[in-house]
Amino acid sequence: MLKTIKGKLIAYFSFAFLSVIIIICGYYYYTNYNFQESQIIQNVSSNIDYIQSNMNRMLMRCEEFSDKIYFDNKITKVLTRQYVSTKDYYNLDGDLVDAIGDISLYLDNDIISRYIRGIVIKGNNGNVIKYGEDADYININELTEMDWFKKDKYNNFVEWESMIHNDSPVSQVKYQIPFVRQLISTYTGKNVGWLFVSISPSIIKDVVKDYELSSDDILIICDKDKNCIYSSKPELFGTDISDMVSVWDDDKAISYDDQKWFAVKDYSDYSGLEIIQLINYKVFQSQSEILKKSTLMVILIMLVVIFSLTSLLSNSLTKPISNITKRMKLISKGDFSVDKTLEGDDEIGTLGKGINMLSQSVDSLMEQIRKEEAMKKELEYKTLQSQINPHFVYNVLNSIKIMAQLQAADSIYIMVESFGELLKEVSKGVDDKITIEKEFELLERYVYLQKIRKKGLIRTEYDIEPGCENSLIIKFLLQPLVENAILHGFEGKRGMELIHISARRRGDNLQILIRDNGIGMTEEEIRQLFVCNNENQVHYNKIGVKNIQERIQILYGPQYGLSYESELNKYTLVSVLLPFEVKRGEDNV
């Protein structure tokens, strides 16, 4: 099937569209799954936050009740008066009745009255006030020795402590939520005793009893010491669940009771109570299954639609392409006639027009190819001539040099010899690599010719760091830079013209510095050296500089090349950075 265009079109288009559909559907599945998961968690989080608020409100009412006792003058009297049995001035029993009456009055018609199991108030004078079903069974000595009691008994506010056992034999409530706070005289502002209140954990149970919890979920409420004070699993009530809760992370799936859950937590800074709801992972799995089925259904429907449309499209394309294929076979056999049935207004018709135009122009193209072959041969002949000419000139210069030597014309002899050596090296090509020592030697021959022209006002200094003599450099790479210094850098300068050329090794690189004491350049002139246009009419040989830069970077990379530094009427310094190379067999230390 894939051997035909029709088969390939069907396969390629189906694959392309199917890939897009899978990506879109995968994204749809992923985003919707995460959205539904986050919605479930957000709803649960909102619900347990509401429960936490209701629990805090109930506990705050207990604290407000303790505030009334805190400011009650009748209770303060019992805690501050010194009752002596031999005198009738103060009546302890009467004061106790008044104080207990106030406590009873505070609790009348208050919803928290059903949860307060016992109240114990003890003054610094030793008097004790008790109220509630379990109050008479509270062991004051044991109570005052507890660490949390010692820590909180001087508090002016309520700090909720962890759940403790209730030792009352008449109560069916095995546990109690306690708190203790100090009592202050409203007259003196001094501590007069403490207040202990025992609250039944059913205050928490009644808050959450109307909370609609999924049959698969688990709700747990624990105090700050991780004692379970409520759970939808009754067997957890009153147990220490710290080991279990400590490994539960509220942003990851957890394992409990051999099942997978998601824990959502809410902690109250006020009460120290933490609500944990475990959401059964089956909820997320059921949502995932629904999404998977709907996603697969969409993929199947789209695949059928795409396959049908692709088949229709391929039929409309392959028939005219088949006609073009037949026509191409005829052209390959030498039949260059025009077939108008191939032409049309669509892209394939345009292709047919191109086939007909191709047939009409084949003869002219073939003739053009024959002409180009002839021109190529002619160019090869001219190239051969251009290669011969430098050798002919060098031979003539060699004859002049011999005649100058015979006639004792030493200056002419040296000039011709220098020019001849330069011409000889040029005839060998300029893409070869030579040693830096050889390059400096050729450079000096070029400078010698310029010295003659400048009447000896040019002085050159060469400095090669030991070990760099055999480092390789592209032949004639430095000549255009020295030429710029002589022809343009010294333009209009008076006095001795000095060019200092040095070679140094810098790690794995070779740095060549060419410094002249010429007229210098501005920053703009330096910048113009490396651009193609010549709007600012910079006099330096920009083509030579740009070619050197391009040759270095093409050969070695963009980290190598030229850089300029100059100061007007003082100097110009050219830095050439190249990789350090030596001939094979040379020591490269």
Secondary structure by P-SEA (a helix, b strand, c coil): ccccaaaaaaaaaaaaaaaaaaaaaaaaaaaaaaaaaaaaaaaaaaaaaaaaaaaaaaaaaaaaaaaaaaacaaaaaaaccccccccccccaaaaaaaaaaaaaaaaccccccccccbbbbbccccbbbbbccccccccaaaaaacaaaaacccccbbbbbcbbbbccccccccccbbbbbbbbcccccccccbbbbbbbaaaaaaaaccccccccbbbbbbcccccccccccccccccccccccccccccbbbbcccbbbbbbbbbbccccbbbbbbccaaaaaaaaaaaaaaaaaaaaaaaaaaaaaaaaaaaacaaaaaaaaaaaaaaaacccccccccccccaaaaaaaaaaaaaaaaaaaaaaaaaaaaaaaaaaaaaaaaaaaaaaaaaaaaaaaaaaaaacaaaaaaaaaaaaaaaaaaaacccccccaaaaaaaaaaaaaaaaaaacccbbbbbbbcccccccccccccaaaaaaaaacccccccccbbbbbbbccccccbbbbbbbbccccccaaaaaaccccccccccccaaaaaaaaaaaaaaaccccbbbbbbbbcccbbbbbbbbccccccccccc
